[in-house]
Amino acid sequence: MPAWKMTYPGAFRFAVPLRLEKDSAHQFYARLENGEFGRPYPVFKLYGEDRFEELTNLDWRNFWQGIFHGVLWVMIIYNIFFGFIGRDKTYFYYALYMIAISLYFLNIFGFLNKYVFYNHPEYGTYVWLIMQSAAIFYIIFIRKFLDLKVVHPLWDKISKYLLYAVIGFVVFKAGYFLIYKDYGILSYLSQIVLFLGALFTVGLIVSLIQTKSQLARYFTIGSLSLGIGLLISSFLAFAGEAYSKDFFYSIQIGIVFEIFFFSIGLSYKMSESEREKRIAQNELIEQLKQNEQLQLSYQMELEEEVKARTTELIDQKLILENQRNKLQETNQEKNHIIGMVAHDLRNPLTSALSIAHLLHEDAQDKDDEQAKYTQVVVHSLDRMNVMIEKILDIRAIDSQKLNLDPEDFNLAVETESIVKLFHDKARDKSILIYKELNPVTVCLDKNYFFQIVENLISNAIKFSPKGKNVFIKTYPLNGKACFEIKDEGPGFNSGDKKKIFGKFQQLSAKPTGGETTTGLGLSIVKKFVDAMDGNLKLRSEEKSGACFIIEFEKK
């Protein structure tokens, strides 16, 4: 093929054989067209036949490039593999850095154009733009590899700013080239960025040497290997044989050494990480053992304390039981005495009450003043009789001598008969009793039910002011038979509610018509309701009246 038809994609050097006679003079013309939009810098040299054969023999070059890229891709696969195993992004950034380097040299020596872009050699230029990202991946890798954020915060900040600058430069470089298709100014800018990167690396190495870290040593040796390769290649490039030798070999050798020492550093970092992890695990295990020992010790102390406390509580329980037994004996003795006194008083009191009633009836026909005095006597004796009856009821309840005699009856009918007994008392205080008595059958002791309702109605009238109302209801609800009584009296405050069902309790509310109170009525109601398996509820607020609801099992 004629030389003028030959294409040399990505070439830094190409040769054309010319057969010339010795001592003859000839004139040649060369037309160069750069298909990659770059500016060509042609250097023409004439060589003898032996030198020409040496320069055009690519066997050594191909052999070396195969070794170089083989090493690169083995390390690329190695780093990707350990990146996935260790879930460490450092390996991935280093793999991307090596991929960019491999693409760079494949493009430089024309392998991409020859075997990949052979129909479109201009694509090699765009690959070249992508390869500029090698510097980006290198800086990110260094930051993570050396853990600058922890070890050297200042250099971490510097590297971050440098990373932003390189990213900005790569973007600008790509945009400028795609628009103007010219390498001119970009070459100078690339040299400036390369110089800044070299300054950064030198400064970082000087700073790392002071740390005497093993990881820093690997980084320093690797970086110096690459730096020496760059210096040798620069010397060969400017030694007069710029395009007669493959001066990139020294750079590639420097890269191989850099990869070797960086890989050792990554392995060291991994081993150190594993060692620290094992140390942390051992410390954690030791801490767990110590915690277990402390827990056992604390548990033993706690058990001893619990035993001591249990013994103390048992002793206190025995003391309390003795005190309770004594109190029960005292209470039983008190109830026995009260019962004897009340029982002994009931018969003569009944006789006195009968005589008082006869005297009162006889006095009504003779003398108003005598009738007045006899009425006072009758009232006093009635009050004493009621008190004695309630004392005897409480005594019977406390001694658990309630003899229940349950029978079926209509709650409404029985309530109606009890309400009639209070018409006169209600009329005397101008109190109206409203009834809403729905029939519902129960099986209860009728006598005890009578006393429950009697006490509640009596209290409602006793503590309600004149002119107020009392509401009484009976109704079935959710399988229960309910009795409800509501008044418009003073109600109960929070203090009253705490002691309302106690014996002999004096509450805040006072009778409104001069009536007497023993403080036993609600206590009797509560005990009778409980004895018949009922449920007593109170709804009341101070100055808003009171509402008692009793629930019994419906028949």
C-alpha positions in Angstrom: 0.0 0.0 0.0 1.4 3.5 -0.8 2.5 5.4 2.2 0.1 8.2 1.5 -2.8 5.8 1.9 -1.7 4.4 5.2 -3.5 5.1 8.5 -1.7 4.9 11.8 -4.4 5.1 14.6 -3.1 6.3 17.9 0.5 6.1 16.8 3.4 8.0 18.3 5.7 6.6 15.7 5.4 5.1 12.2 8.0 4.1 9.6 7.9 4.1 5.8 10.6 2.0 4.0 12.5 3.8 1.3 15.1 2.1 -0.9 17.7 4.7 -1.8 21.1 4.3 -3.5 24.2 5.2 -1.6 25.3 8.8 -1.8 22.1 9.7 -3.8 19.9 12.8 -3.0 16.1 12.7 -3.1 13.3 15.0 -2.1 10.1 13.7 -0.4 6.8 15.3 0.6 4.6 14.1 3.5 1.0 15.0 4.0 -0.2 14.4 7.6 -3.9 14.4 8.6 -4.8 13.9 12.2 -8.1 11.9 12.4 -8.4 12.5 16.1 -8.7 16.3 15.9 -5.4 16.8 17.7 -2.5 19.0 16.5 0.3 16.9 15.0 3.9 17.5 15.9 5.9 15.6 13.1 9.6 14.8 13.5 11.2 13.2 10.5 14.3 11.1 10.8 16.2 8.9 8.3 17.7 5.6 9.5 19.9 2.9 8.1 18.5 -0.5 7.3 19.6 -2.1 10.5 18.3 0.6 12.7 15.1 0.7 10.7 14.5 -3.0 11.3 15.1 -2.5 15.0 12.6 0.3 15.2 9.9 -1.4 13.3 10.1 -4.7 15.1 7.0 -4.7 17.5 7.5 -8.2 19.0 9.1 -6.9 22.2 6.6 -4.1 22.5 3.6 -6.4 22.2 5.2 -8.9 24.6 5.7 -6.2 27.2 2.3 -4.7 26.8 0.7 -8.1 27.2 2.6 -8.6 30.5 1.7 -5.1 31.7 -2.0 -5.2 30.9 -2.2 -8.8 32.2 -0.8 -7.7 35.5 -3.2 -4.7 35.6 -6.3 -6.8 34.9 -5.4 -9.5 37.4 -5.1 -6.8 40.0 -8.3 -5.2 38.8 -10.2 -8.5 39.2 -8.4 -9.1 42.5 -9.5 -5.8 43.9 -13.1 -6.1 42.7 -13.3 -9.5 44.3 -12.0 -8.3 47.7 -14.2 -5.2 47.4 -17.2 -7.4 47.3 -15.9 -9.8 50.0 -14.9 -7.1 52.4 -17.6 -4.6 51.4 -14.9 -1.9 51.2 -15.3 0.8 48.5 -11.5 1.4 48.6 -10.9 -1.6 46.4 -13.5 -0.5 43.9 -12.0 3.0 43.5 -8.5 1.4 43.1 -9.9 -1.0 40.4 -11.4 2.0 38.6 -8.1 3.8 38.7 -6.3 0.8 37.2 -9.0 0.4 34.5 -8.5 4.0 33.4 -4.7 3.4 33.3 -5.1 0.3 31.2 -7.4 2.1 28.7 -5.0 5.0 28.6 -2.0 2.8 27.4 -4.2 0.6 25.2 -5.2 3.8 23.4 -1.6 5.2 23.4 -0.2 2.1 21.7 -3.0 1.9 19.2 -4.6 -1.3 20.4 -8.1 0.2 20.8 -8.1 1.7 17.4 -6.6 -1.4 15.8 -8.9 -4.0 17.4 -11.9 -2.0 18.7 -12.3 1.2 16.8 -10.7 0.2 13.5 -13.5 1.7 11.5 -13.8 4.8 13.6 -10.3 5.9 14.9 -11.7 9.2 16.1 -13.5 7.3 18.9 -10.1 6.9 20.5 -10.1 10.6 21.4 -13.4 10.2 23.3 -12.0 7.3 25.2 -9.0 9.5 26.0 -11.5 12.0 27.6 -13.0 9.2 29.8 -9.5 8.2 30.9 -9.0 11.6 32.5 -11.1 10.2 35.4 -8.1 8.2 36.5 -6.9 11.2 38.6 -10.4 11.4 40.2 -10.4 7.8 41.2 -6.8 8.0 42.4 -7.5 10.9 44.8 -10.7 9.2 46.2 -8.7 6.0 46.6 -5.9 7.8 48.5 -8.3 9.4 50.9 -9.9 6.1 51.8 -6.7 4.1 51.6 -4.8 6.3 54.1 -8.0 7.2 56.1 -7.0 10.8 55.9 -10.2 12.0 57.5 -9.1 10.4 60.8 -5.3 10.3 60.5 -4.7 13.7 58.7 -7.8 15.9 58.7 -5.8 18.8 57.2 -4.6 16.7 54.2 -8.1 15.2 53.9 -9.5 18.8 53.5 -6.7 19.6 50.9 -7.4 16.4 49.0 -11.1 17.2 48.9 -10.4 20.6 47.4 -8.0 19.1 44.9 -10.6 16.5 44.0 -13.1 19.2 43.3 -10.5 21.0 41.2 -9.7 17.9 39.1 -13.4 17.1 38.6 -13.9 20.7 37.4 -10.9 20.5 35.1 -12.0 17.2 33.5 -15.5 18.6 32.9 -14.0 21.8 31.4 -11.5 19.8 29.3 -14.1 17.6 27.9 -16.4 20.5 27.1 -13.7 22.6 25.5 -12.4 19.8 23.4 -15.9 18.8 22.2 -16.6 22.4 21.1 -13.2 23.5 19.7 -11.6 20.2 18.8 -8.2 21.5 19.9 -5.6 20.3 22.4 -3.6 23.5 22.4 -4.5 25.2 25.7 -5.6 21.9 27.2 -2.1 20.6 27.1 -0.8 23.5 29.2 -3.7 23.2 31.7 -3.0 19.5 32.0 0.6 20.2 32.8 -0.5 22.7 35.5 -2.9 20.2 37.1 -0.2 17.5 36.9 2.2 19.8 38.6 -0.3 20.5 41.4 -1.0 16.8 41.8 2.8 16.2 42.1 3.0 18.9 44.8 0.1 17.4 46.7 1.7 13.9 46.5 5.1 15.2 47.7 3.6 17.2 50.6 1.5 14.2 51.6 4.5 11.9 51.5 6.5 14.3 53.7 3.6 14.4 56.2 3.2 10.6 56.2 6.9 9.9 56.7 6.6 11.7 60.1 3.8 9.3 61.2 6.1 6.2 60.7 3.0 4.2 59.8 3.5 1.0 57.9 0.6 1.9 55.6 2.3 5.3 54.9 5.5 3.5 54.0 3.7 1.4 51.3 2.1 4.5 49.9 5.4 6.4 49.9 7.4 3.6 48.2 4.6 3.1 45.6 4.3 6.8 44.8 8.1 7.1 44.6 8.2 4.2 42.1 5.8 5.9 39.9 7.6 9.2 40.3 11.0 7.6 39.3 9.3 6.0 36.2 8.0 9.5 35.2 11.4 11.1 35.6 13.1 8.4 33.5 10.5 8.7 30.8 10.8 12.5 30.8 14.6 12.2 30.4 14.2 9.7 27.5 11.7 12.0 25.9 14.0 15.0 25.9 17.2 13.1 25.2 16.9 13.4 21.4 15.3 10.1 20.7 11.8 11.2 21.7 10.1 9.1 19.1 12.7 6.5 18.5 12.1 4.6 21.8 9.1 3.6 23.7 9.8 5.8 26.7 6.5 4.8 28.2 8.0 1.5 29.3 9.6 3.3 32.3 6.2 4.8 33.3 4.6 1.4 33.0 7.3 -0.2 35.2 6.8 2.5 37.7 3.0 1.8 37.6 3.6 -1.9 38.1 5.7 -1.2 41.2 3.1 1.3 42.5 0.4 -1.3 42.0 2.5 -3.9 43.8 3.2 -1.7 46.8 -0.3 -0.3 47.0 -1.7 -3.9 46.8 0.6 -4.9 49.6 -0.7 -1.9 51.5 -4.3 -2.9 50.9 -3.5 -6.4 52.1 -1.8 -5.0 55.2 -4.8 -2.7 55.8 -7.1 -5.7 55.5 -5.0 -7.8 57.8 -4.8 -4.9 60.3 -8.6 -4.5 60.0 -9.1 -8.2 60.7 -6.6 -8.1 63.6 -8.4 -5.1 65.1 -11.7 -6.9 64.6 -10.3 -9.9 66.4 -9.0 -7.8 69.1 -12.3 -6.0 69.4 -14.1 -9.4 69.4 -11.7 -10.7 72.1 -12.2 -7.6 74.2 -16.0 -7.9 73.7 -15.8 -11.6 74.8 -13.7 -10.6 77.8 -16.1 -7.8 78.6 -19.0 -10.2 78.3 -17.2 -12.6 80.6 -16.6 -9.8 83.1 -20.2 -8.7 82.8 -21.3 -12.3 83.4 -19.1 -12.5 86.5 -20.4 -9.2 87.7 -23.9 -10.3 87.0 -23.4 -13.6 88.9 -21.8 -11.7 91.8 -24.6 -9.1 91.7 -27.2 -12.0 91.5 -25.6 -13.7 94.5 -25.6 -10.4 96.5 -29.2 -9.8 95.4 -30.2 -13.3 96.4 -28.6 -12.8 99.8 -30.3 -9.4 100.1 -33.6 -11.0 99.1 -33.2 -13.8 101.6 -32.4 -11.2 104.3 -35.3 -9.1 103.2 -37.6 -12.1 103.1 -36.7 -13.1 106.6 -37.3 -9.6 107.7 -40.7 -9.6 106.0 -41.6 -12.9 107.5 -40.8 -11.5 110.9 -42.8 -8.4 110.2 -45.6 -10.6 108.9 -45.6 -12.6 112.2 -45.6 -9.4 114.2 -48.5 -8.0 112.1 -50.4 -11.3 112.3 -50.0 -11.2 116.1 -51.2 -7.6 116.2 -54.1 -8.4 113.9 -55.1 -11.4 116.0 -55.0 -9.2 119.1 -57.0 -6.5 117.3 -59.5 -9.1 116.2 -59.8 -10.4 119.7 -60.2 -6.9 121.0 -62.8 -6.1 118.3 -64.7 -9.3 119.0 -64.6 -8.5 122.7 -65.8 -5.0 121.9 -68.6 -6.3 119.6 -69.6 -8.8 122.3 -69.8 -6.1 124.9 -71.7 -3.7 122.6 -74.0 -6.5 121.6 -74.6 -7.4 125.3 -75.3 -3.8 126.2 -77.5 -3.2 123.1 -79.4 -6.4 123.7 -79.8 -5.7 127.4 -81.0 -2.2 126.6 -83.5 -3.2 123.9 -86.1 -4.9 126.1 -86.4 -2.1 128.7 -86.2 0.5 126.0 -89.0 -1.2 124.1 -91.1 -1.1 127.4 -90.2 2.5 128.0 -91.2 3.3 124.4 -94.5 1.6 124.7 -95.3 3.5 128.0 -94.2 6.8 126.3 -96.6 6.2 123.4 -99.5 5.6 125.9 -98.6 8.7 127.8 -98.4 10.7 124.6 -101.8 9.5 123.4 -103.3 10.2 126.8 -101.7 13.7 127.0 -103.0 14.7 123.6 -106.6 14.8 125.0 -105.7 16.7 128.2 -102.8 19.2 128.0 -100.9 20.6 125.0 -97.7 21.3 127.1 -97.8 17.7 128.5 -98.3 16.4 124.9 -95.3 18.4 123.8 -93.0 16.9 126.4 -94.3 13.4 125.9 -93.6 13.8 122.1 -90.0 14.7 122.9 -89.7 11.6 125.0 -91.2 9.4 122.3 -88.8 10.9 119.7 -85.7 10.4 121.8 -86.7 6.8 122.6 -87.3 6.1 118.9 -83.9 7.5 118.0 -82.3 5.3 120.7 -84.2 2.3 119.5 -83.0 2.8 115.9 -79.4 3.2 117.0 -79.6 0.0 119.0 -81.1 -1.9 116.0 -78.4 -0.7 113.7 -75.7 -1.6 116.3 -77.1 -5.1 116.5 -77.2 -5.3 112.6 -73.5 -4.3 112.4 -72.6 -6.7 115.1 -74.4 -9.5 113.2 -72.6 -8.6 110.0 -69.1 -8.4 111.6 -69.6 -11.7 113.3 -70.7 -13.2 109.9 -73.9 -14.4 111.4 -76.1 -13.3 108.5 -78.7 -15.9 107.9 -79.8 -15.2 104.3 -83.3 -16.4 103.3 -83.5 -15.6 99.5 -86.8 -15.7 97.8 -88.1 -14.5 94.4 -89.8 -11.1 94.3 -90.4 -8.2 92.0 -87.9 -5.4 92.6 -90.4 -2.7 91.5 -93.2 -3.9 93.7 -91.1 -4.2 96.8 -89.5 -0.8 96.2 -92.9 0.7 95.8 -94.0 -0.6 99.2 -90.9 0.8 100.9 -91.3 4.2 99.3 -94.8 4.6 100.7 -93.3 4.5 104.2 -91.4 7.8 103.6 -94.2 9.9 102.1 -94.8 11.7 105.4 -91.1 12.5 106.0 -90.8 13.7 102.4 -93.9 15.8 102.7 -92.7 17.4 105.9 -89.6 18.7 103.9 -91.6 19.5 100.7 -89.5 16.9 98.9 -91.0 15.1 95.9 -90.2 11.5 95.2 -90.2 10.6 91.5 -90.5 6.9 90.7 -89.7 5.0 87.5 -90.2 1.4 88.6 -89.8 -1.2 85.8 -90.6 -4.8 86.8 -87.6 -7.1 87.2 -87.4 -10.3 89.3 -84.6 -11.1 91.7 -83.9 -13.8 94.2 -82.7 -12.0 97.4 -83.3 -11.9 101.1 -86.3 -9.5 101.2 -85.6 -8.3 104.7 -82.0 -7.3 103.9 -83.2 -5.6 100.6 -85.8 -3.7 102.7 -83.1 -2.4 105.0 -80.8 -1.4 102.0 -83.5 0.6 100.3 -84.8 2.0 103.6 -81.4 3.3 104.5 -80.8 4.9 101.1 -84.2 6.6 100.9 -83.8 7.8 104.5 -80.4 9.3 103.8 -81.7 10.9 100.5 -84.5 12.7 102.4 -82.4 13.4 105.5 -79.6 15.2 103.6 -81.6 17.0 101.0 -82.7 20.6 101.5 -86.4 21.4 101.6 -88.1 21.7 98.2 -85.7 19.3 96.4 -86.4 16.1 94.5 -85.5 12.4 94.9 -85.5 10.0 91.9 -85.9 6.3 92.3 -85.6 3.7 89.5 -85.7 0.0 89.0 -84.7 -1.5 85.6 -83.0 -4.5 83.9 -79.6 -3.9 82.3 -77.2 -6.3 80.7 -78.6 -9.3 82.6 -78.6 -7.4 85.9 -81.5 -6.1 88.1 -80.7 -2.5 89.0 -82.0 -0.2 91.8 -81.0 3.5 91.5 -81.7 6.4 93.8 -80.6 10.0 93.1 -81.0 13.1 95.3 -80.3 16.8 95.0 -78.4 17.1 98.2 -74.8 18.4 98.9 -73.1 15.3 97.4 -69.8 13.9 98.6 -66.3 15.4 98.3 -63.1 13.4 97.6 -62.5 13.0 101.4 -66.0 11.6 101.9 -65.7 9.1 99.1 -62.6 7.5 100.8 -64.5 6.7 104.0 -68.2 6.7 103.0 -68.8 3.0 103.7 -66.9 2.9 107.0 -68.6 2.4 110.4 -69.4 5.4 112.6 -68.1 7.9 109.9 -69.0 11.5 110.1 -69.1 13.0 106.6 -69.1 16.6 105.4 -72.8 16.7 104.7 -75.2 17.3 107.6 -78.9 16.6 108.0 -81.0 19.5 106.8 -84.0 19.1 109.1 -82.5 18.5 112.4 -82.4 14.7 112.0 -80.0 12.5 113.8 -77.4 10.2 112.2 -75.4 7.3 113.5 -72.9 7.0 110.7 -73.9 3.3 110.3 -76.5 3.4 107.4 -74.2 3.3 104.4 -71.9 0.8 106.1 -74.9 -1.5 106.6 -76.0 -1.0 103.0 -72.5 -1.9 101.7 -72.3 -5.1 103.8 -75.8 -6.3 103.0 -75.2 -5.7 99.2 -71.9 -7.6 99.4 -73.5 -10.4 101.3 -76.0 -10.9 98.5 -73.3 -10.8 95.8 -74.4 -7.4 94.6 -72.5 -4.4 93.3 -72.8 -0.9 94.8 -71.7 2.1 92.8 -71.6 5.8 93.8 -71.7 8.7 91.4 -71.4 12.1 93.1 -69.7 15.4 92.9 -69.6 18.0 95.7 -72.7 20.2 95.7 -74.2 18.2 92.8 -76.2 15.5 94.7 -75.5 11.8 94.9 -76.5 8.8 92.9 -76.4 5.2 94.3 -76.7 2.3 91.9 -77.1 -1.3 93.1 -76.8 -4.3 90.7 -78.1 -7.7 91.6 -78.3 -10.9 89.5 -81.5 -10.9 87.5 -83.7 -14.0 88.0 
